[in-house]
Amino acid sequence: MTPPTSPPIDDGAERNDDQKNVRVEVREQIEANSGLSGAFLLMNGLAAVIASYGLLQDSGAVVIGAMIIAMLLGPITGLALALVDGKQALFRKAILAECCGALLVLAIGFTIGKIHSDLPLGREITARTAPNILDMIIALAGGAAGAYAVLSPRMSGSLVGVAVATALVPPLCTCGICLAHGLYQASGGAFVLFLTNLVAIQSVTSLVLWIQGYHSLSHLDRKAVVRRFGPSVALLVILAGFLIHSFRLALEQQTLHTAAERFLRARIEKNGAARLTDLRIQGYGDRPQLTAVVSAPWVVTPNSCADLEAQLRRTTGRQDLSLRVRTIITRECSSKGYLWTTDPQGAVASSGTQ
């Protein structure tokens, strides 16, 4: 008598069931991390305090710590899923949480900036006030990595790296601190950096979720696609255009700074009596203004400044630039006496003994 045999197992059906279960779990996890809660506000508030003081201390390590504990990334993923899945309730829930969290961080940054308005602003702050297209590329790559990390439990540990790469809290704190100092242009630049990170992360996360099948459309409905993703794509394109323009101007400024510094250092430090201690450029694009800080035993006269400006224009090819020279009077001596004497003509490079 032949023993009964069990029916064959359909591996394809089991895989489909597993995929459905994983998608259900991922959706539940994203929705749970997208809402407004006491823990969400607490962690973002603490992250804002840490980031603000790290920025004021000019400590990159402290700022990185704030990036790790911040929770602003969760609602952005919720926004991405809401657009892909067409869930209005999730969209409203996520946008409310993100706006409340961002306003809280901004308010804390502004308050701390007011309390410590006497502290100078260091590199950690200034570095976040002039975003360019490179910041968007980083945000797009970080958003894609974050989306795949959310979809794969084995990659969840990489979310820490994503949080660091796609910082959201430090730009908002920078915005608040600059507002407290009355630096409105710098504050606007920091907010553009935050907005760039937010839009880039949401857009690329939506794309990854769509590719992985997390959408409610059984066929390609162009109207629905445009309605859901059109505003994000349009904002991303506008930001990209602005950031490309900023990057071009920054590159031009850096090229001008390098050429001007090389020329001025060779001209001013020709005989060793004077030193070029600093060179700053104000203004982007047309009519840049250069301010050279010179340490010398005499005052650099207007005639010498005009001569330097004319030569600098020929050297850099920029006929629209202007030059200012700020002189710091110094006296250098040895055991035999003073090494340099003040030139009555105000020459930039002269020497003598006394």
C-alpha positions as YAML, in Angstrom:
chain: A
units: angstrom
residues:
- id: 1
  name: MET
  ca: [0.00, 0.00, 0.00]
- id: 2
  name: THR
  ca: [1.43, 3.34, -1.07]
- id: 3
  name: PRO
  ca: [1.75, 5.88, 1.81]
- id: 4
  name: PRO
  ca: [-0.03, 9.21, 1.26]
- id: 5
  name: THR
  ca: [2.12, 12.00, -0.06]
- id: 6
  name: SER
  ca: [1.91, 15.63, 1.05]
- id: 7
  name: PRO
  ca: [1.06, 18.22, -1.60]
- id: 8
  name: PRO
  ca: [4.03, 19.98, -3.20]
- id: 9
  name: ILE
  ca: [5.10, 23.27, -1.62]
- id: 10
  name: ASP
  ca: [4.76, 26.31, -3.84]
- id: 11
  name: ASP
  ca: [7.98, 28.22, -3.18]
- id: 12
  name: GLY
  ca: [6.78, 31.14, -5.29]
- id: 13
  name: ALA
  ca: [3.63, 31.56, -3.24]
- id: 14
  name: GLU
  ca: [5.61, 31.44, 0.00]
- id: 15
  name: ARG
  ca: [8.00, 34.10, -1.25]
- id: 16
  name: ASN
  ca: [5.09, 36.31, -2.24]
- id: 17
  name: ASP
  ca: [3.55, 35.88, 1.20]
- id: 18
  name: ASP
  ca: [6.86, 36.72, 2.85]
- id: 19
  name: GLN
  ca: [7.21, 39.85, 0.73]
- id: 20
  name: LYS
  ca: [3.70, 40.94, 1.64]
- id: 21
  name: ASN
  ca: [4.40, 40.40, 5.32]
- id: 22
  name: VAL
  ca: [7.65, 42.38, 5.09]
- id: 23
  name: ARG
  ca: [5.87, 45.24, 3.35]
- id: 24
  name: VAL
  ca: [3.17, 45.28, 5.98]
- id: 25
  name: GLU
  ca: [5.80, 45.41, 8.73]
- id: 26
  name: VAL
  ca: [7.74, 48.16, 6.96]
- id: 27
  name: ARG
  ca: [4.59, 50.24, 6.50]
- id: 28
  name: GLU
  ca: [3.71, 49.82, 10.16]
- id: 29
  name: GLN
  ca: [7.23, 50.80, 11.22]
- id: 30
  name: ILE
  ca: [7.28, 53.89, 9.00]
- id: 31
  name: GLU
  ca: [3.83, 55.02, 10.17]
- id: 32
  name: ALA
  ca: [4.82, 54.51, 13.81]
- id: 33
  name: ASN
  ca: [7.92, 56.71, 13.35]
- id: 34
  name: SER
  ca: [6.03, 59.41, 11.45]
- id: 35
  name: GLY
  ca: [3.73, 60.69, 14.17]
- id: 36
  name: LEU
  ca: [3.99, 63.46, 16.69]
- id: 37
  name: SER
  ca: [4.67, 62.22, 20.22]
- id: 38
  name: GLY
  ca: [6.28, 63.27, 23.47]
- id: 39
  name: ALA
  ca: [9.35, 61.15, 22.75]
- id: 40
  name: PHE
  ca: [9.66, 62.73, 19.29]
- id: 41
  name: LEU
  ca: [9.61, 66.26, 20.71]
- id: 42
  name: LEU
  ca: [11.90, 65.37, 23.61]
- id: 43
  name: MET
  ca: [14.59, 63.77, 21.45]
- id: 44
  name: ASN
  ca: [14.51, 66.56, 18.89]
- id: 45
  name: GLY
  ca: [14.64, 69.16, 21.66]
- id: 46
  name: LEU
  ca: [17.66, 67.51, 23.24]
- id: 47
  name: ALA
  ca: [19.28, 67.17, 19.82]
- id: 48
  name: ALA
  ca: [18.72, 70.90, 19.24]
- id: 49
  name: VAL
  ca: [20.36, 71.80, 22.56]
- id: 50
  name: ILE
  ca: [23.37, 69.57, 21.84]
- id: 51
  name: ALA
  ca: [23.68, 70.81, 18.25]
- id: 52
  name: SER
  ca: [23.39, 74.49, 19.22]
- id: 53
  name: TYR
  ca: [26.11, 74.29, 21.85]
- id: 54
  name: GLY
  ca: [28.25, 72.15, 19.57]
- id: 55
  name: LEU
  ca: [27.93, 74.80, 16.87]
- id: 56
  name: LEU
  ca: [28.79, 77.60, 19.30]
- id: 57
  name: GLN
  ca: [31.77, 75.61, 20.60]
- id: 58
  name: ASP
  ca: [32.79, 74.89, 17.00]
- id: 59
  name: SER
  ca: [32.92, 71.19, 17.91]
- id: 60
  name: GLY
  ca: [32.18, 68.81, 15.05]
- id: 61
  name: ALA
  ca: [32.07, 65.79, 17.37]
- id: 62
  name: VAL
  ca: [29.29, 67.33, 19.49]
- id: 63
  name: VAL
  ca: [27.31, 68.27, 16.38]
- id: 64
  name: ILE
  ca: [27.58, 64.69, 15.09]
- id: 65
  name: GLY
  ca: [26.18, 63.45, 18.40]
- id: 66
  name: ALA
  ca: [23.14, 65.68, 17.91]
- id: 67
  name: MET
  ca: [22.63, 64.29, 14.41]
- id: 68
  name: ILE
  ca: [22.49, 60.74, 15.72]
- id: 69
  name: ILE
  ca: [19.79, 61.25, 18.36]
- id: 70
  name: ALA
  ca: [17.58, 63.55, 16.24]
- id: 71
  name: MET
  ca: [14.29, 62.10, 14.98]
- id: 72
  name: LEU
  ca: [13.37, 64.43, 12.10]
- id: 73
  name: LEU
  ca: [14.19, 61.70, 9.56]
- id: 74
  name: GLY
  ca: [11.17, 59.56, 10.52]
- id: 75
  name: PRO
  ca: [8.39, 61.91, 9.38]
- id: 76
  name: ILE
  ca: [10.20, 62.53, 6.07]
- id: 77
  name: THR
  ca: [10.09, 58.79, 5.38]
- id: 78
  name: GLY
  ca: [6.41, 58.91, 6.31]
- id: 79
  name: LEU
  ca: [5.86, 61.70, 3.77]
- id: 80
  name: ALA
  ca: [7.58, 59.61, 1.11]
- id: 81
  name: LEU
  ca: [5.40, 56.56, 1.85]
- id: 82
  name: ALA
  ca: [2.25, 58.68, 1.98]
- id: 83
  name: LEU
  ca: [2.93, 60.05, -1.49]
- id: 84
  name: VAL
  ca: [3.78, 56.62, -2.89]
- id: 85
  name: ASP
  ca: [0.84, 54.89, -1.23]
- id: 86
  name: GLY
  ca: [-1.64, 57.72, -1.69]
- id: 87
  name: LYS
  ca: [-2.52, 57.95, 2.01]
- id: 88
  name: GLN
  ca: [-3.74, 61.44, 2.87]
- id: 89
  name: ALA
  ca: [-4.05, 60.66, 6.59]
- id: 90
  name: LEU
  ca: [-0.40, 59.56, 6.80]
- id: 91
  name: PHE
  ca: [0.66, 62.63, 4.82]
- id: 92
  name: ARG
  ca: [-1.09, 64.99, 7.25]
- id: 93
  name: LYS
  ca: [0.29, 63.09, 10.22]
- id: 94
  name: ALA
  ca: [3.88, 63.19, 8.93]
- id: 95
  name: ILE
  ca: [3.81, 66.82, 7.80]
- id: 96
  name: LEU
  ca: [2.43, 67.89, 11.19]
- id: 97
  name: ALA
  ca: [5.19, 66.03, 13.03]
- id: 98
  name: GLU
  ca: [7.93, 67.39, 10.76]
- id: 99
  name: CYS
  ca: [6.71, 70.99, 11.04]
- id: 100
  name: CYS
  ca: [6.38, 70.81, 14.82]
- id: 101
  name: GLY
  ca: [9.79, 69.21, 15.20]
- id: 102
  name: ALA
  ca: [11.44, 71.73, 12.88]
- id: 103
  name: LEU
  ca: [9.82, 74.70, 14.65]
- id: 104
  name: LEU
  ca: [10.92, 73.34, 18.02]
- id: 105
  name: VAL
  ca: [14.52, 72.94, 16.86]
- id: 106
  name: LEU
  ca: [14.50, 76.40, 15.27]
- id: 107
  name: ALA
  ca: [13.09, 78.00, 18.43]
- id: 108
  name: ILE
  ca: [15.69, 76.31, 20.65]
- id: 109
  name: GLY
  ca: [18.51, 77.39, 18.32]
- id: 110
  name: PHE
  ca: [17.21, 80.98, 18.35]
- id: 111
  name: THR
  ca: [16.87, 81.01, 22.15]
- id: 112
  name: ILE
  ca: [20.37, 79.65, 22.73]
- id: 113
  name: GLY
  ca: [21.71, 82.11, 20.17]
- id: 114
  name: LYS
  ca: [20.08, 84.98, 22.08]
- id: 115
  name: ILE
  ca: [21.40, 83.77, 25.42]
- id: 116
  name: HIS
  ca: [24.95, 83.55, 24.05]
- id: 117
  name: SER
  ca: [24.81, 86.46, 21.62]
- id: 118
  name: ASP
  ca: [28.32, 87.53, 22.70]
- id: 119
  name: LEU
  ca: [29.95, 84.32, 21.44]
- id: 120
  name: PRO
  ca: [31.60, 84.44, 17.99]
- id: 121
  name: LEU
  ca: [30.36, 82.22, 15.17]
- id: 122
  name: GLY
  ca: [32.87, 79.58, 14.13]
- id: 123
  name: ARG
  ca: [33.41, 77.35, 11.13]
- id: 124
  name: GLU
  ca: [30.70, 74.82, 12.07]
- id: 125
  name: ILE
  ca: [28.12, 77.59, 11.68]
- id: 126
  name: THR
  ca: [29.52, 79.40, 8.66]
- id: 127
  name: ALA
  ca: [29.94, 76.10, 6.80]
- id: 128
  name: ARG
  ca: [26.16, 75.63, 6.89]
- id: 129
  name: THR
  ca: [25.22, 79.09, 5.62]
- id: 130
  name: ALA
  ca: [26.30, 78.69, 1.99]
- id: 131
  name: PRO
  ca: [24.90, 75.43, 0.57]
- id: 132
  name: ASN
  ca: [25.65, 74.29, -2.97]
- id: 133
  name: ILE
  ca: [24.80, 71.45, -5.33]
- id: 134
  name: LEU
  ca: [27.22, 69.12, -3.54]
- id: 135
  name: ASP
  ca: [24.97, 69.25, -0.47]
- id: 136
  name: MET
  ca: [22.02, 68.09, -2.59]
- id: 137
  name: ILE
  ca: [24.03, 65.19, -4.02]
- id: 138
  name: ILE
  ca: [24.93, 64.10, -0.48]
- id: 139
  name: ALA
  ca: [21.29, 64.33, 0.59]
- id: 140
  name: LEU
  ca: [20.12, 62.29, -2.42]
- id: 141
  name: ALA
  ca: [22.67, 59.57, -1.76]
- id: 142
  name: GLY
  ca: [21.92, 59.59, 1.98]
- id: 143
  name: GLY
  ca: [18.17, 59.45, 1.35]
- id: 144
  name: ALA
  ca: [18.55, 56.44, -0.95]
- id: 145
  name: ALA
  ca: [20.72, 54.68, 1.63]
- id: 146
  name: GLY
  ca: [18.19, 55.48, 4.35]
- id: 147
  name: ALA
  ca: [15.30, 54.13, 2.29]
- id: 148
  name: TYR
  ca: [17.06, 50.82, 1.63]
- id: 149
  name: ALA
  ca: [18.04, 50.61, 5.30]
- id: 150
  name: VAL
  ca: [14.40, 50.99, 6.32]
- id: 151
  name: LEU
  ca: [13.30, 48.33, 3.84]
- id: 152
  name: SER
  ca: [15.96, 45.83, 4.96]
- id: 153
  name: PRO
  ca: [16.12, 44.93, 8.67]
- id: 154
  name: ARG
  ca: [19.71, 43.71, 8.22]
- id: 155
  name: MET
  ca: [20.76, 47.22, 7.20]
- id: 156
  name: SER
  ca: [19.08, 49.08, 10.06]
- id: 157
  name: GLY
  ca: [22.44, 49.83, 11.67]
- id: 158
  name: SER
  ca: [23.43, 51.99, 8.72]
- id: 159
  name: LEU
  ca: [20.70, 54.49, 9.65]
- id: 160
  name: VAL
  ca: [23.20, 56.10, 12.03]
- id: 161
  name: GLY
  ca: [25.45, 56.92, 9.11]
- id: 162
  name: VAL
  ca: [22.48, 58.21, 7.14]
- id: 163
  name: ALA
  ca: [21.53, 60.51, 10.03]
- id: 164
  name: VAL
  ca: [25.03, 61.98, 10.02]
- id: 165
  name: ALA
  ca: [25.23, 62.38, 6.24]
- id: 166
  name: THR
  ca: [21.81, 63.99, 5.87]
- id: 167
  name: ALA
  ca: [21.89, 66.35, 8.84]
- id: 168
  name: LEU
  ca: [18.62, 68.17, 9.53]
- id: 169
  name: VAL
  ca: [18.96, 69.54, 13.06]
- id: 170
  name: PRO
  ca: [22.32, 71.41, 12.70]
- id: 171
  name: PRO
  ca: [21.14, 73.55, 9.74]
- id: 172
  name: LEU
  ca: [17.98, 74.51, 11.64]
- id: 173
  name: CYS
  ca: [19.98, 75.38, 14.75]
- id: 174
  name: THR
  ca: [22.36, 77.39, 12.59]
- id: 175
  name: CYS
  ca: [19.36, 79.22, 11.14]
- id: 176
  name: GLY
  ca: [18.08, 80.07, 14.62]
- id: 177
  name: ILE
  ca: [21.48, 81.18, 15.92]
- id: 178
  name: CYS
  ca: [22.06, 83.42, 12.90]
- id: 179
  name: LEU
  ca: [18.59, 84.91, 13.31]
- id: 180
  name: ALA
  ca: [19.43, 85.69, 16.93]
- id: 181
  name: HIS
  ca: [22.60, 87.49, 15.76]
- id: 182
  name: GLY
  ca: [20.71, 89.44, 13.10]
- id: 183
  name: LEU
  ca: [22.53, 87.64, 10.25]
- id: 184
  name: TYR
  ca: [19.51, 87.19, 8.02]
- id: 185
  name: GLN
  ca: [21.34, 86.24, 4.83]
- id: 186
  name: ALA
  ca: [23.32, 83.54, 6.64]
- id: 187
  name: SER
  ca: [20.13, 82.37, 8.33]
- id: 188
  name: GLY
  ca: [18.44, 82.05, 4.94]
- id: 189
  name: GLY
  ca: [21.34, 79.99, 3.62]
- id: 190
  name: ALA
  ca: [21.11, 77.59, 6.56]
- id: 191
  name: PHE
  ca: [17.36, 77.19, 6.04]
- id: 192
  name: VAL
  ca: [17.93, 76.47, 2.34]
- id: 193
  name: LEU
  ca: [20.33, 73.69, 3.40]
- id: 194
  name: PHE
  ca: [17.67, 72.20, 5.68]
- id: 195
  name: LEU
  ca: [15.02, 72.46, 2.95]
- id: 196
  name: THR
  ca: [17.39, 70.88, 0.42]
- id: 197
  name: ASN
  ca: [18.04, 67.91, 2.70]
- id: 198
  name: LEU
  ca: [14.34, 67.48, 3.43]
- id: 199
  name: VAL
  ca: [13.17, 67.60, -0.20]
- id: 200
  name: ALA
  ca: [16.04, 65.46, -1.50]
- id: 201
  name: ILE
  ca: [15.52, 62.77, 1.15]
- id: 202
  name: GLN
  ca: [11.76, 62.69, 0.59]
- id: 203
  name: SER
  ca: [12.07, 62.56, -3.20]
- id: 204
  name: VAL
  ca: [14.66, 59.80, -3.40]
- id: 205
  name: THR
  ca: [12.93, 57.81, -0.65]
- id: 206
  name: SER
  ca: [9.67, 57.98, -2.60]
- id: 207
  name: LEU
  ca: [11.51, 56.73, -5.68]
- id: 208
  name: VAL
  ca: [13.05, 53.79, -3.83]
- id: 209
  name: LEU
  ca: [9.71, 52.85, -2.25]
- id: 210
  name: TRP
  ca: [8.03, 53.02, -5.66]
- id: 211
  name: ILE
  ca: [10.69, 50.80, -7.25]
- id: 212
  name: GLN
  ca: [10.29, 48.30, -4.42]
- id: 213
  name: GLY
  ca: [6.55, 48.07, -5.05]
- id: 214
  name: TYR
  ca: [5.23, 50.18, -2.17]
- id: 215
  name: HIS
  ca: [2.56, 51.91, -4.24]
- id: 216
  name: SER
  ca: [-1.18, 51.54, -4.56]
- id: 217
  name: LEU
  ca: [-1.40, 51.99, -8.33]
- id: 218
  name: SER
  ca: [-1.87, 48.73, -10.22]
- id: 219
  name: HIS
  ca: [-1.00, 50.45, -13.49]
- id: 220
  name: LEU
  ca: [0.82, 53.62, -14.53]
- id: 221
  name: ASP
  ca: [-1.65, 56.40, -13.83]
- id: 222
  name: ARG
  ca: [0.15, 59.49, -15.11]
- id: 223
  name: LYS
  ca: [-2.27, 61.95, -13.56]
- id: 224
  name: ALA
  ca: [-1.89, 60.36, -10.14]
- id: 225
  name: VAL
  ca: [1.91, 60.29, -10.47]
- id: 226
  name: VAL
  ca: [2.04, 63.97, -11.43]
- id: 227
  name: ARG
  ca: [-0.37, 64.94, -8.69]
- id: 228
  name: ARG
  ca: [1.58, 63.10, -6.00]
- id: 229
  name: PHE
  ca: [5.15, 63.80, -7.01]
- id: 230
  name: GLY
  ca: [4.94, 66.92, -9.18]
- id: 231
  name: PRO
  ca: [5.38, 69.46, -6.35]
- id: 232
  name: SER
  ca: [8.37, 67.61, -4.87]
- id: 233
  name: VAL
  ca: [10.10, 67.26, -8.23]
- id: 234
  name: ALA
  ca: [9.44, 70.91, -9.11]
- id: 235
  name: LEU
  ca: [10.85, 72.10, -5.76]
- id: 236
  name: LEU
  ca: [13.85, 69.80, -6.17]
- id: 237
  name: VAL
  ca: [14.58, 71.24, -9.62]
- id: 238
  name: ILE
  ca: [14.26, 74.84, -8.36]
- id: 239
  name: LEU
  ca: [16.59, 74.13, -5.45]
- id: 240
  name: ALA
  ca: [19.05, 72.37, -7.76]
- id: 241
  name: GLY
  ca: [19.17, 75.40, -10.05]
- id: 242
  name: PHE
  ca: [19.78, 77.73, -7.12]
- id: 243
  name: LEU
  ca: [22.46, 75.48, -5.64]
- id: 244
  name: ILE
  ca: [24.25, 75.08, -8.98]
- id: 245
  name: HIS
  ca: [24.33, 78.87, -9.29]
- id: 246
  name: SER
  ca: [25.68, 79.15, -5.72]
- id: 247
  name: PHE
  ca: [28.32, 76.53, -6.46]
- id: 248
  name: ARG
  ca: [29.45, 78.39, -9.59]
- id: 249
  name: LEU
  ca: [29.74, 81.68, -7.69]
- id: 250
  name: ALA
  ca: [31.62, 80.02, -4.82]
- id: 251
  name: LEU
  ca: [34.02, 78.44, -7.31]
- id: 252
  name: GLU
  ca: [34.60, 81.80, -8.98]
- id: 253
  name: GLN
  ca: [35.19, 83.42, -5.60]
- id: 254
  name: GLN
  ca: [37.68, 80.75, -4.58]
- id: 255
  name: THR
  ca: [39.55, 81.09, -7.89]
- id: 256
  name: LEU
  ca: [39.68, 84.87, -7.46]
- id: 257
  name: HIS
  ca: [40.80, 84.53, -3.85]
- id: 258
  name: THR
  ca: [43.64, 82.18, -4.77]
- id: 259
  name: ALA
  ca: [44.91, 84.36, -7.61]
- id: 260
  name: ALA
  ca: [44.62, 87.59, -5.59]
- id: 261
  name: GLU
  ca: [46.35, 86.13, -2.55]
- id: 262
  name: ARG
  ca: [49.23, 84.82, -4.64]
- id: 263
  name: PHE
  ca: [49.75, 88.21, -6.29]
- id: 264
  name: LEU
  ca: [49.36, 90.32, -3.15]
- id: 265
  name: ARG
  ca: [51.60, 88.10, -1.08]
- id: 266
  name: ALA
  ca: [54.37, 88.29, -3.69]
- id: 267
  name: ARG
  ca: [53.97, 92.07, -4.03]
- id: 268
  name: ILE
  ca: [53.56, 93.01, -0.37]
- id: 269
  name: GLU
  ca: [56.11, 90.58, 1.08]
- id: 270
  name: LYS
  ca: [58.74, 91.31, -1.54]
- id: 271
  name: ASN
  ca: [61.36, 92.69, 0.88]
- id: 272
  name: GLY
  ca: [60.14, 91.05, 4.09]
- id: 273
  name: ALA
  ca: [59.11, 94.25, 5.85]
- id: 274
  name: ALA
  ca: [55.37, 93.70, 5.46]
- id: 275
  name: ARG
  ca: [53.13, 90.66, 5.76]
- id: 276
  name: LEU
  ca: [49.75, 89.83, 4.24]
- id: 277
  name: THR
  ca: [47.91, 88.48, 7.27]
- id: 278
  name: ASP
  ca: [44.40, 88.10, 5.83]
- id: 279
  name: LEU
  ca: [42.45, 88.50, 2.60]
- id: 280
  name: ARG
  ca: [38.66, 88.60, 2.46]
- id: 281
  name: ILE
  ca: [36.26, 88.87, -0.45]
- id: 282
  name: GLN
  ca: [32.82, 90.40, -0.08]
- id: 283
  name: GLY
  ca: [30.19, 90.18, -2.77]
- id: 284
  name: TYR
  ca: [29.53, 87.43, -5.30]
- id: 285
  name: GLY
  ca: [29.47, 87.81, -9.05]
- id: 286
  name: ASP
  ca: [29.80, 91.44, -10.16]
- id: 287
  name: ARG
  ca: [31.96, 94.05, -8.39]
- id: 288
  name: PRO
  ca: [33.72, 91.92, -5.73]
- id: 289
  name: GLN
  ca: [35.45, 93.88, -2.98]
- id: 290
  name: LEU
  ca: [38.74, 92.57, -1.60]
- id: 291
  name: THR
  ca: [40.01, 93.60, 1.81]
- id: 292
  name: ALA
  ca: [43.68, 92.89, 2.48]
- id: 293
  name: VAL
  ca: [44.98, 93.09, 6.04]
- id: 294
  name: VAL
  ca: [48.67, 94.04, 6.00]
- id: 295
  name: SER
  ca: [51.10, 94.07, 8.91]
- id: 296
  name: ALA
  ca: [53.81, 96.66, 8.15]
- id: 297
  name: PRO
  ca: [56.00, 99.33, 9.78]
- id: 298
  name: TRP
  ca: [54.24, 102.02, 7.73]
- id: 299
  name: VAL
  ca: [50.75, 102.85, 6.56]
- id: 300
  name: VAL
  ca: [49.91, 101.74, 3.04]
- id: 301
  name: THR
  ca: [48.87, 104.95, 1.26]
- id: 302
  name: PRO
  ca: [45.95, 105.42, -1.18]
- id: 303
  name: ASN
  ca: [48.44, 105.73, -4.06]
- id: 304
  name: SER
  ca: [49.99, 102.37, -3.20]
- id: 305
  name: CYS
  ca: [46.51, 100.84, -2.87]
- id: 306
  name: ALA
  ca: [45.50, 102.21, -6.28]
- id: 307
  name: ASP
  ca: [48.67, 100.76, -7.80]
- id: 308
  name: LEU
  ca: [47.97, 97.37, -6.24]
- id: 309
  name: GLU
  ca: [44.35, 97.47, -7.40]
- id: 310
  name: ALA
  ca: [45.33, 98.24, -11.00]
- id: 311
  name: GLN
  ca: [47.90, 95.43, -11.08]
- id: 312
  name: LEU
  ca: [45.46, 93.06, -9.41]
- id: 313
  name: ARG
  ca: [42.82, 93.76, -12.06]
- id: 314
  name: ARG
  ca: [45.30, 92.97, -14.83]
- id: 315
  name: THR
  ca: [46.48, 89.82, -13.07]
- id: 316
  name: THR
  ca: [43.02, 88.37, -12.39]
- id: 317
  name: GLY
  ca: [41.27, 89.72, -15.48]
- id: 318
  name: ARG
  ca: [38.56, 91.21, -13.27]
- id: 319
  name: GLN
  ca: [38.20, 94.91, -14.08]
- id: 320
  name: ASP
  ca: [35.21, 95.26, -11.73]
- id: 321
  name: LEU
  ca: [36.99, 94.40, -8.48]
- id: 322
  name: SER
  ca: [37.99, 96.94, -5.84]
- id: 323
  name: LEU
  ca: [40.69, 96.68, -3.21]
- id: 324
  name: ARG
  ca: [40.93, 97.98, 0.33]
- id: 325
  name: VAL
  ca: [44.07, 97.69, 2.45]
- id: 326
  name: ARG
  ca: [43.90, 97.71, 6.23]
- id: 327
  name: THR
  ca: [47.31, 98.34, 7.80]
- id: 328
  name: ILE
  ca: [48.39, 97.04, 11.21]
- id: 329
  name: ILE
  ca: [51.46, 99.04, 12.28]
- id: 330
  name: THR
  ca: [54.35, 96.91, 13.56]
- id: 331
  name: ARG
  ca: [58.01, 97.54, 14.42]
- id: 332
  name: GLU
  ca: [60.61, 94.85, 13.95]
- id: 333
  name: CYS
  ca: [64.01, 95.10, 15.60]
- id: 334
  name: SER
  ca: [67.15, 93.19, 16.44]
- id: 335
  name: SER
  ca: [69.92, 93.80, 18.96]
- id: 336
  name: LYS
  ca: [71.38, 96.30, 16.49]
- id: 337
  name: GLY
  ca: [68.23, 98.39, 16.23]
- id: 338
  name: TYR
  ca: [65.11, 98.65, 14.09]
- id: 339
  name: LEU
  ca: [65.21, 96.68, 10.85]
- id: 340
  name: TRP
  ca: [62.75, 98.73, 8.83]
- id: 341
  name: THR
  ca: [61.98, 102.43, 8.56]
- id: 342
  name: THR
  ca: [58.74, 104.08, 7.53]
- id: 343
  name: ASP
  ca: [58.82, 105.12, 3.91]
- id: 344
  name: PRO
  ca: [57.43, 108.67, 3.58]
- id: 345
  name: GLN
  ca: [56.04, 107.78, 0.14]
- id: 346
  name: GLY
  ca: [54.06, 104.89, 1.58]
- id: 347
  name: ALA
  ca: [55.66, 102.27, -0.66]
- id: 348
  name: VAL
  ca: [54.38, 98.75, -0.11]
- id: 349
  name: ALA
  ca: [57.86, 97.22, -0.08]
- id: 350
  name: SER
  ca: [60.91, 99.15, 1.03]
- id: 351
  name: SER
  ca: [63.74, 98.56, 3.47]
- id: 352
  name: GLY
  ca: [66.31, 100.45, 5.43]
- id: 353
  name: THR
  ca: [68.23, 100.55, 8.67]
- id: 354
  name: GLN
  ca: [68.11, 102.87, 11.57]
...
